[in-house]
Amino acid sequence: MRAVVAGVGACTPERVVTNAELEKKVDTTDDWIVQRTGIRQRYIAGEGETTSTLATKAAQRALEAAGLTAADVDLIVLATSTPDYTFPATATQVQAALGVTRGAAFDVQAVCSGFVFAVSVAEKFIATGASACALVIGAETFSRILDWEDRTTCVLFGDGAGAIVLKAEPGQGTTDDRGVLTSHLRSDGRHREKLYVDGGPSATGTVGHLRMSGREVFRHAVGMVTDVMTDAFAATGLTAGDLDWFVPHQANERIIDASAEKLGIDSKKIVKTVALHGNTSAASIPLALATAVADGRIKRGDIVMIEAMGGGFTWGAAILRW
């Protein structure tokens, strides 16, 4: 039983913040941001816009694209590091807003790798028959945990949400099947201090701010993500040449290009939205998927690889046939 993508949707906040606007607030320049990251703008949540409201709109659009309704959904897995509340899970807020009344709804926390982790979890539910129709969502309001006086981090992140509908469909157990073909997840808690938030309910009783050692993250990123990408190729027998599209986590254009080059992925096959959205953590891959589906790049039958690395460290990759 395969977990097949039936629909995709996205939602970004109303407010767009350009590099030029940030130049007026912190000691930075548009040239510095673009040369080091590829980011040109990002969306920032305003009053009344929360992780759950963005996630709900993205999920509604994914269901509409799939031709399904809330009554069809029996599982919601939502990846986020910026939940509305410590509890209940943001997924349950989305569940209530959509009117889903059966099955389970829960959050997955793997920072920027969260969407890959959520896809893997939902696929396991579908493969075992525990779910027939799952909403998989990545949603973040990272602007709420940024230190807006730290020019090394506040220019990098943005807010948004993306969602896919995974529906159970029988396959033959080969790479000709549509759906999630393989997924590979990793984590290594020894790297916490390289990318973390310096607050939390148990440790400090505060929300805290994001802290990052950019050079250290960059140094580890390419090797880690290409490791799981190699595992995904080995598990399926596919190669970089078989990919139609490579949809990586949209954190830094240099990391994206270096990862693709290391594995011989044609640059024309890379979906990049980092210039438009910045780093939206768990939301970045589904936002990129929604963009590439909307503009006609990703089509039914295409082989798509997704990959990400996030704080923790966590990292993962998956291959899907659309």
KEKE-3310 file (N, C-alpha, C; in steps of 0.2 Angstrom, whole numbers, plus 5000, padded with zeros to 4 digits):
npx = (5004:5004:5008:5001:5003:4990:4986:4991:4995:4997:5002:5006:5010:5002:5011:5026:5043:5057:5074:5079:5071:5075:5088:5087:5084:5093:5111:5116:5116:5108:5116:5125:5116:5111:5122:5127:5117:5106:5094:5080:5069:5056:5042:5032:5023:5008:4997:4985:4989:4994:5004:4995:4984:4990:4993:4981:4975:4983:4981:4968:4968:4976:4967:4957:4964:4965:4953:4945:4938:4936:4930:4936:4948:4959:4970:4982:4997:5008:5022:5032:5041:5037:5025:5007:5004:5012:5005:4988:4993:4998:4993:4980:4973:4972:4965:4952:4949:4947:4937:4938:4934:4938:4950:4968:4978:4993:5009:5025:5042:5056:5063:5070:5070:5058:5047:5051:5052:5039:5032:5038:5033:5019:5018:5021:5010:5000:5005:5004:4991:4984:4980:4970:4970:4979:4984:4998:5008:5019:5023:5026:5030:5043:5047:5043:5052:5064:5079:5078:5089:5100:5109:5114:5106:5092:5089:5088:5077:5059:5041:5027:5017:5014:5006:5003:4992:4991:4986:4980:4985:4984:5000:5013:5024:5036:5048:5040:5028:5017:5019:5026:5042:5053:5061:5072:5079:5089:5097:5107:5111:5122:5125:5118:5121:5125:5114:5100:5086:5087:5078:5064:5049:5053:5066:5069:5057:5053:5050:5061:5075:5081:5097:5112:5127:5133:5143:5147:5136:5134:5146:5143:5132:5131:5138:5130:5117:5119:5123:5111:5103:5111:5108:5095:5095:5101:5092:5082:5087:5088:5095:5104:5102:5090:5081:5067:5065:5073:5070:5075:5077:5075:5086:5098:5106:5119:5122:5112:5116:5128:5126:5118:5128:5138:5132:5129:5117:5108:5108:5097:5086:5084:5073:5070:5066:5071:5074:5062:5055:5064:5071:5060:5060:5052:5042:5047:5050:5037:5031:5039:5036:5023:5024:5031:5022:5011:5017:5018:5030:5032:5024:5012:5018:5031:5048:5053:5064:5065:5074:5082:5090:5091:5090:5097:5107:5096:5092:5086:5079:5069:5061:5049:5036:5027)
npy = (4994:5010:5027:5040:5056:5066:5079:5096:5111:5128:5142:5159:5172:5189:5200:5205:5206:5214:5213:5225:5232:5227:5231:5244:5241:5233:5230:5227:5222:5221:5215:5207:5198:5191:5186:5177:5169:5168:5173:5185:5190:5188:5181:5188:5184:5192:5201:5190:5180:5165:5150:5139:5145:5148:5135:5129:5135:5131:5117:5117:5121:5111:5100:5104:5104:5090:5086:5082:5081:5087:5076:5065:5064:5055:5056:5068:5075:5086:5096:5106:5119:5130:5130:5135:5134:5128:5116:5112:5101:5109:5103:5098:5109:5113:5102:5104:5116:5113:5104:5090:5075:5062:5049:5053:5067:5075:5083:5084:5086:5091:5102:5110:5099:5093:5092:5081:5071:5070:5066:5054:5047:5048:5040:5028:5025:5024:5013:5002:5001:5008:5021:5030:5041:5055:5071:5080:5092:5106:5119:5136:5150:5157:5170:5174:5169:5175:5184:5200:5209:5202:5201:5191:5180:5185:5189:5178:5170:5165:5165:5154:5141:5124:5110:5093:5081:5064:5049:5033:5020:5006:4997:4990:4987:4992:5003:5009:5012:5025:5037:5038:5031:5028:5032:5041:5044:5054:5058:5068:5072:5078:5089:5100:5114:5121:5125:5131:5135:5146:5145:5138:5129:5120:5122:5136:5143:5152:5158:5160:5163:5160:5153:5152:5144:5149:5145:5132:5125:5126:5119:5106:5103:5099:5086:5078:5079:5073:5061:5054:5055:5047:5035:5034:5033:5021:5012:5012:5009:5019:5033:5049:5053:5048:5056:5068:5080:5089:5093:5102:5107:5124:5133:5139:5145:5141:5129:5121:5120:5115:5102:5096:5096:5088:5075:5074:5079:5087:5104:5110:5103:5107:5113:5129:5140:5148:5162:5168:5165:5164:5155:5144:5134:5119:5122:5124:5114:5109:5122:5124:5113:5116:5127:5123:5113:5122:5130:5121:5113:5101:5086:5073:5057:5060:5058:5063:5070:5074:5083:5087:5097:5100:5109:5101:5089:5086:5076:5071:5062:5058:5049:5051:5046:5056)
npz = (5000:4995:4999:4992:4984:4984:4983:4985:4995:5000:5011:5014:5025:5025:5025:5016:5018:5013:5009:5008:5017:5029:5029:5035:5048:5054:5055:5040:5023:5007:4997:5005:5011:5000:4993:5002:5005:4996:4998:4995:5000:5013:5021:5034:5049:5054:5065:5072:5063:5065:5068:5067:5060:5048:5044:5043:5032:5022:5022:5019:5006:5000:5002:4993:4981:4980:4978:4989:5006:5023:5029:5023:5029:5040:5048:5054:5053:5059:5056:5066:5074:5080:5088:5091:5105:5120:5123:5118:5104:5089:5078:5082:5083:5070:5066:5072:5067:5053:5054:5055:5062:5066:5069:5072:5077:5078:5083:5075:5079:5072:5068:5055:5047:5049:5040:5032:5041:5045:5034:5032:5044:5042:5030:5035:5043:5033:5025:5034:5035:5044:5042:5029:5023:5024:5031:5029:5036:5035:5045:5051:5062:5063:5065:5077:5086:5084:5087:5084:5084:5081:5068:5061:5061:5060:5047:5040:5041:5039:5038:5036:5028:5022:5014:5011:5004:5008:5001:5003:4991:4981:4976:4967:4973:4967:4960:4950:4955:4961:4974:4990:4990:4997:5013:5024:5039:5051:5066:5078:5093:5099:5093:5097:5102:5091:5084:5090:5101:5114:5125:5134:5141:5152:5154:5155:5157:5147:5131:5122:5111:5094:5091:5082:5076:5062:5053:5057:5056:5042:5038:5042:5035:5021:5020:5029:5023:5010:5014:5018:5006:4998:5004:5001:4987:4986:4992:4983:4971:4962:4953:4953:4940:4937:4944:4942:4949:4961:4977:4989:5007:5010:5014:5012:4998:4993:5000:4995:4981:4983:4988:4978:4968:4973:4972:4959:4953:4941:4939:4933:4938:4950:4962:4968:4980:4990:4988:4988:4999:5010:5024:5030:5039:5044:5035:5023:5012:5008:5004:4993:4985:4983:4975:4964:4958:4956:4945:4935:4934:4942:4939:4937:4940:4940:4947:4962:4974:4991:5004:5019:5033:5050:5066:5080:5079:5065:5051:5035:5021:5007:4993:4981:4969:4960)
capx = (5000:5008:5006:5002:5002:4984:4985:4996:4993:5002:4999:5011:5007:5001:5017:5032:5049:5062:5081:5080:5068:5080:5094:5085:5083:5099:5118:5116:5115:5105:5121:5128:5111:5110:5128:5128:5111:5101:5087:5079:5063:5053:5035:5032:5016:5006:4992:4980:4992:4998:5006:4989:4980:4993:4993:4974:4973:4987:4978:4962:4970:4978:4961:4953:4967:4964:4946:4943:4935:4938:4927:4940:4955:4959:4977:4985:5004:5010:5029:5033:5045:5034:5018:5003:5004:5015:5000:4988:4997:4995:4989:4973:4970:4970:4959:4946:4947:4945:4931:4940:4932:4940:4958:4973:4981:4999:5014:5032:5047:5062:5065:5070:5069:5051:5042:5053:5050:5031:5030:5040:5028:5012:5018:5021:5003:4996:5008:5002:4983:4981:4977:4969:4970:4983:4986:5005:5009:5024:5020:5031:5031:5049:5048:5041:5058:5070:5081:5079:5095:5105:5109:5117:5100:5085:5089:5088:5071:5052:5035:5023:5015:5013:5003:5001:4987:4994:4981:4982:4983:4988:5005:5016:5031:5042:5049:5035:5023:5016:5019:5032:5046:5058:5063:5078:5080:5094:5098:5113:5110:5128:5127:5113:5123:5126:5108:5095:5083:5089:5072:5059:5045:5056:5073:5069:5051:5053:5050:5068:5077:5085:5104:5115:5134:5132:5149:5147:5130:5136:5151:5140:5126:5132:5140:5125:5111:5121:5123:5104:5101:5114:5104:5088:5096:5103:5086:5077:5090:5088:5101:5103:5100:5083:5076:5065:5065:5076:5066:5078:5075:5077:5089:5104:5107:5125:5121:5108:5120:5134:5123:5116:5134:5141:5128:5128:5111:5108:5105:5090:5081:5083:5067:5073:5061:5074:5074:5056:5053:5069:5071:5054:5060:5048:5037:5051:5049:5030:5030:5043:5032:5017:5026:5033:5016:5007:5019:5018:5036:5031:5019:5010:5023:5038:5051:5055:5068:5065:5079:5082:5094:5089:5093:5097:5105:5091:5092:5082:5078:5064:5060:5042:5034:5021)
capy = (5000:5016:5034:5044:5063:5068:5087:5101:5118:5133:5148:5163:5178:5194:5205:5203:5210:5213:5214:5233:5234:5225:5236:5250:5239:5230:5231:5222:5224:5216:5211:5203:5193:5188:5183:5172:5164:5168:5176:5192:5192:5183:5183:5188:5184:5198:5200:5186:5175:5160:5143:5135:5148:5147:5128:5127:5137:5127:5111:5117:5121:5104:5096:5106:5101:5083:5085:5079:5085:5085:5070:5060:5064:5051:5057:5074:5075:5093:5097:5113:5121:5136:5129:5140:5134:5122:5111:5106:5101:5113:5098:5097:5116:5112:5097:5107:5122:5110:5100:5083:5072:5056:5048:5056:5073:5076:5087:5081:5092:5090:5108:5111:5092:5091:5089:5075:5066:5070:5062:5047:5045:5047:5035:5021:5024:5022:5007:4997:5001:5012:5027:5029:5048:5059:5078:5081:5099:5110:5126:5139:5157:5158:5177:5175:5167:5178:5190:5205:5213:5198:5202:5185:5176:5188:5190:5171:5166:5168:5162:5151:5134:5120:5104:5088:5075:5057:5045:5026:5017:4999:4997:4983:4986:4993:5011:5012:5014:5032:5038:5038:5025:5027:5038:5039:5049:5053:5063:5067:5077:5081:5096:5105:5121:5124:5128:5129:5140:5147:5145:5132:5128:5116:5124:5143:5146:5157:5156:5161:5166:5156:5154:5148:5145:5148:5141:5125:5122:5125:5114:5099:5102:5095:5079:5075:5077:5069:5054:5051:5055:5041:5029:5034:5030:5014:5008:5011:5007:5025:5037:5056:5054:5046:5061:5073:5086:5089:5099:5102:5112:5130:5137:5143:5142:5138:5122:5117:5119:5110:5095:5093:5095:5082:5069:5074:5081:5092:5111:5112:5099:5109:5118:5134:5146:5152:5169:5171:5163:5163:5149:5143:5128:5114:5124:5126:5109:5109:5128:5123:5108:5119:5132:5119:5110:5127:5132:5116:5109:5094:5083:5066:5052:5063:5056:5069:5069:5079:5082:5093:5096:5105:5109:5094:5090:5081:5076:5066:5062:5054:5049:5050:5046:5061)
capz = (5000:4994:5001:4986:4985:4980:4982:4988:4996:5003:5013:5017:5028:5020:5024:5013:5021:5008:5011:5008:5023:5034:5029:5039:5055:5057:5051:5035:5016:5002:4994:5009:5012:4993:4991:5006:5006:4990:5000:4993:5004:5017:5023:5041:5051:5058:5071:5070:5059:5069:5065:5066:5055:5041:5042:5041:5025:5017:5022:5015:4999:4998:5001:4987:4975:4980:4977:4995:5011:5030:5031:5021:5033:5047:5051:5053:5056:5058:5058:5067:5080:5083:5089:5094:5112:5122:5122:5114:5098:5084:5073:5084:5082:5063:5065:5074:5062:5047:5055:5055:5068:5067:5068:5076:5075:5082:5080:5075:5080:5070:5066:5047:5044:5051:5035:5029:5046:5045:5028:5034:5049:5039:5026:5039:5045:5027:5023:5038:5035:5050:5039:5022:5020:5029:5029:5031:5035:5038:5046:5055:5063:5065:5066:5084:5090:5081:5090:5079:5084:5079:5061:5058:5061:5059:5040:5037:5042:5037:5040:5031:5029:5016:5016:5006:5006:5006:5001:5002:4985:4981:4972:4965:4977:4963:4959:4945:4959:4963:4981:4994:4988:5003:5017:5028:5044:5056:5071:5082:5098:5101:5090:5100:5103:5085:5081:5095:5104:5121:5130:5134:5147:5157:5156:5157:5158:5142:5124:5120:5104:5090:5091:5077:5073:5055:5049:5059:5052:5035:5038:5043:5031:5014:5021:5032:5019:5005:5017:5018:4999:4995:5006:4997:4980:4987:4994:4977:4965:4957:4953:4952:4933:4937:4947:4938:4953:4968:4981:4996:5012:5007:5019:5009:4991:4993:5003:4990:4975:4984:4989:4971:4964:4976:4970:4952:4951:4936:4942:4930:4941:4957:4964:4973:4982:4995:4987:4989:5006:5016:5028:5034:5043:5042:5030:5016:5007:5005:5000:4987:4981:4980:4970:4958:4956:4953:4939:4930:4934:4945:4936:4939:4937:4941:4953:4966:4980:4996:5009:5024:5039:5055:5073:5084:5072:5062:5044:5031:5013:5004:4986:4979:4963:4961)
cpx = (5004:5004:5007:5000:4995:4983:4990:4994:4998:4999:5005:5007:5006:5007:5023:5037:5055:5069:5082:5077:5072:5086:5093:5084:5089:5105:5119:5115:5111:5110:5124:5123:5111:5116:5129:5123:5106:5095:5086:5073:5061:5046:5035:5025:5014:5001:4987:4983:4996:5000:5000:4984:4983:4992:4986:4972:4977:4984:4972:4963:4972:4972:4957:4957:4966:4957:4943:4941:4938:4936:4931:4946:4954:4966:4979:4992:5007:5017:5029:5038:5043:5027:5014:5004:5009:5011:4993:4992:4994:4991:4981:4970:4968:4964:4953:4944:4944:4938:4932:4938:4934:4948:4962:4976:4987:5004:5021:5037:5054:5065:5065:5068:5062:5047:5044:5051:5043:5029:5032:5035:5021:5012:5018:5014:4999:4999:5005:4994:4980:4978:4976:4970:4973:4985:4993:5007:5015:5022:5025:5029:5037:5051:5047:5047:5064:5072:5083:5084:5101:5105:5111:5111:5093:5084:5087:5081:5064:5047:5031:5021:5013:5010:5002:4996:4990:4988:4983:4980:4987:4994:5008:5022:5037:5042:5044:5029:5023:5016:5026:5036:5050:5059:5068:5079:5086:5094:5104:5113:5116:5129:5122:5115:5125:5120:5102:5091:5085:5083:5068:5055:5049:5063:5073:5063:5049:5052:5057:5069:5081:5092:5107:5122:5134:5137:5149:5141:5132:5141:5148:5135:5127:5133:5134:5119:5113:5121:5116:5101:5104:5110:5098:5089:5097:5097:5082:5080:5090:5094:5099:5100:5092:5078:5074:5065:5069:5073:5069:5075:5078:5080:5095:5106:5114:5125:5117:5112:5125:5132:5121:5123:5137:5138:5127:5121:5111:5105:5099:5085:5080:5077:5070:5068:5064:5074:5068:5053:5058:5069:5065:5054:5056:5043:5040:5050:5042:5028:5034:5039:5026:5018:5028:5027:5012:5010:5020:5025:5035:5024:5018:5015:5030:5041:5054:5058:5067:5071:5079:5087:5091:5092:5092:5103:5100:5092:5088:5081:5073:5063:5052:5041:5028:5015)
cpy = (5006:5023:5039:5051:5064:5075:5090:5108:5122:5139:5152:5169:5184:5199:5202:5208:5208:5214:5221:5235:5232:5229:5242:5248:5236:5231:5226:5225:5219:5212:5206:5197:5188:5183:5177:5167:5163:5171:5183:5195:5187:5186:5183:5189:5190:5196:5195:5180:5171:5154:5139:5138:5147:5140:5126:5129:5133:5120:5111:5117:5115:5099:5097:5104:5094:5081:5081:5084:5083:5078:5064:5059:5059:5052:5064:5074:5082:5094:5105:5114:5127:5135:5135:5140:5128:5116:5114:5106:5105:5109:5098:5104:5116:5108:5100:5112:5119:5106:5092:5080:5065:5055:5052:5062:5075:5080:5083:5087:5089:5096:5108:5104:5089:5088:5082:5069:5065:5065:5055:5044:5043:5041:5028:5020:5021:5015:5001:4997:5005:5019:5026:5036:5053:5066:5078:5088:5101:5117:5129:5147:5158:5165:5178:5172:5170:5183:5195:5210:5209:5198:5195:5180:5179:5189:5183:5168:5169:5164:5159:5144:5131:5113:5100:5083:5069:5053:5037:5023:5011:5000:4990:4982:4988:5001:5013:5014:5022:5031:5038:5031:5023:5033:5036:5045:5048:5059:5062:5073:5080:5088:5101:5112:5124:5127:5126:5135:5141:5148:5139:5132:5125:5119:5131:5146:5151:5154:5155:5163:5160:5158:5150:5149:5143:5144:5134:5122:5121:5119:5107:5097:5097:5088:5075:5073:5073:5062:5050:5051:5049:5035:5028:5031:5023:5009:5007:5009:5013:5028:5044:5057:5053:5052:5066:5080:5084:5095:5099:5107:5119:5135:5142:5140:5139:5131:5118:5115:5114:5103:5092:5092:5089:5075:5069:5075:5087:5099:5113:5108:5102:5114:5122:5139:5150:5159:5172:5170:5164:5156:5148:5137:5122:5115:5124:5121:5109:5116:5127:5118:5112:5124:5128:5115:5116:5130:5127:5112:5102:5092:5076:5061:5054:5060:5062:5067:5075:5078:5088:5091:5102:5104:5102:5091:5084:5081:5070:5067:5057:5054:5047:5050:5050:5057)
cpz = (5000:4997:4996:4987:4980:4979:4987:4989:5000:5006:5016:5020:5023:5019:5021:5016:5016:5012:5012:5015:5029:5035:5034:5046:5058:5052:5046:5028:5012:4999:4998:5010:5005:4992:4995:5007:5000:4992:4998:4997:5008:5019:5031:5044:5055:5063:5068:5066:5064:5065:5063:5060:5048:5039:5040:5034:5020:5017:5018:5008:4996:4997:4995:4981:4974:4978:4983:5000:5018:5032:5028:5025:5039:5050:5049:5057:5054:5060:5060:5073:5083:5084:5092:5102:5114:5121:5122:5108:5093:5079:5076:5083:5074:5062:5067:5069:5055:5048:5055:5062:5070:5066:5073:5073:5080:5079:5080:5075:5078:5067:5058:5044:5045:5046:5032:5035:5046:5039:5029:5039:5046:5034:5029:5041:5039:5025:5027:5038:5041:5048:5032:5019:5025:5026:5033:5030:5038:5039:5052:5056:5066:5067:5074:5089:5088:5086:5084:5079:5082:5071:5057:5057:5058:5051:5036:5036:5040:5039:5035:5032:5022:5018:5009:5008:5003:5007:4999:4995:4984:4975:4971:4969:4973:4963:4954:4949:4960:4971:4984:4993:4994:5007:5022:5033:5049:5061:5075:5087:5101:5098:5092:5100:5097:5082:5086:5097:5112:5126:5129:5141:5153:5159:5158:5159:5153:5135:5121:5113:5100:5090:5086:5076:5066:5051:5051:5056:5045:5034:5038:5038:5025:5015:5024:5027:5013:5007:5016:5011:4996:4997:5002:4990:4981:4988:4988:4971:4960:4958:4952:4945:4933:4940:4941:4942:4959:4972:4988:5001:5009:5012:5017:5002:4990:4995:4998:4984:4977:4985:4983:4967:4966:4973:4963:4949:4947:4939:4939:4934:4948:4958:4970:4974:4988:4994:4989:4996:5012:5018:5032:5037:5040:5036:5023:5011:5004:5002:4993:4982:4978:4974:4963:4954:4952:4946:4934:4930:4936:4942:4938:4936:4938:4947:4956:4973:4984:5001:5013:5030:5043:5061:5076:5084:5070:5055:5041:5024:5012:4997:4985:4972:4963:4957)
residu = (MET:ARG:ALA:VAL:VAL:ALA:GLY:VAL:GLY:ALA:CYS:THR:PRO:GLU:ARG:VAL:VAL:THR:ASN:ALA:GLU:LEU:GLU:LYS:LYS:VAL:ASP:THR:THR:ASP:ASP:TRP:ILE:VAL:GLN:ARG:THR:GLY:ILE:ARG:GLN:ARG:TYR:ILE:ALA:GLY:GLU:GLY:GLU:THR:THR:SER:THR:LEU:ALA:THR:LYS:ALA:ALA:GLN:ARG:ALA:LEU:GLU:ALA:ALA:GLY:LEU:THR:ALA:ALA:ASP:VAL:ASP:LEU:ILE:VAL:LEU:ALA:THR:SER:THR:PRO:ASP:TYR:THR:PHE:PRO:ALA:THR:ALA:THR:GLN:VAL:GLN:ALA:ALA:LEU:GLY:VAL:THR:ARG:GLY:ALA:ALA:PHE:ASP:VAL:GLN:ALA:VAL:CYS:SER:GLY:PHE:VAL:PHE:ALA:VAL:SER:VAL:ALA:GLU:LYS:PHE:ILE:ALA:THR:GLY:ALA:SER:ALA:CYS:ALA:LEU:VAL:ILE:GLY:ALA:GLU:THR:PHE:SER:ARG:ILE:LEU:ASP:TRP:GLU:ASP:ARG:THR:THR:CYS:VAL:LEU:PHE:GLY:ASP:GLY:ALA:GLY:ALA:ILE:VAL:LEU:LYS:ALA:GLU:PRO:GLY:GLN:GLY:THR:THR:ASP:ASP:ARG:GLY:VAL:LEU:THR:SER:HIS:LEU:ARG:SER:ASP:GLY:ARG:HIS:ARG:GLU:LYS:LEU:TYR:VAL:ASP:GLY:GLY:PRO:SER:ALA:THR:GLY:THR:VAL:GLY:HIS:LEU:ARG:MET:SER:GLY:ARG:GLU:VAL:PHE:ARG:HIS:ALA:VAL:GLY:MET:VAL:THR:ASP:VAL:MET:THR:ASP:ALA:PHE:ALA:ALA:THR:GLY:LEU:THR:ALA:GLY:ASP:LEU:ASP:TRP:PHE:VAL:PRO:HIS:GLN:ALA:ASN:GLU:ARG:ILE:ILE:ASP:ALA:SER:ALA:GLU:LYS:LEU:GLY:ILE:ASP:SER:LYS:LYS:ILE:VAL:LYS:THR:VAL:ALA:LEU:HIS:GLY:ASN:THR:SER:ALA:ALA:SER:ILE:PRO:LEU:ALA:LEU:ALA:THR:ALA:VAL:ALA:ASP:GLY:ARG:ILE:LYS:ARG:GLY:ASP:ILE:VAL:MET:ILE:GLU:ALA:MET:GLY:GLY:GLY:PHE:THR:TRP:GLY:ALA:ALA:ILE:LEU:ARG:TRP)
# end
